[in-house]
Amino acid sequence: MLEQGPTEQRIIKQCMRARKPFPKSIQNAPRLFMGLELYWDAFWDLSTCRPAGMGAGPIPWSVIRDYAVTFELDQDQEEELYHHIRVMDNAFLEHHAKKES
């Protein structure tokens, strides 16, 4: 399970002290199912390997492959890694594009 960052922890404590409800963004925060941490952590590690340029670019396939080899993932895990990274990366790029327009 993911833990809240320092900002969210501070907000939660303030709400609890003031006996106020948590903000909707915290109440409705997505939950990460057990076993998916591998892909979440990999996404943020691999995000540092984006090509530099005019805007955010996709995470290269070769970098995902290198990650799988480095962490000795089997073929099924590697296919899952590629799938999950692509889905998260597409969502990230769409969000980034909306922010820039």
Secondary structure, DSSP 8 states (H G I E B T S, - for coil): -----HHHHHHHHHHHHHT----HHHHT-----TT-HHHHHHHHHHHTT---SSS-----HHHHHHHHHHTT--HHHHHHHHHHHHHHHHHHHHHHHHHH-
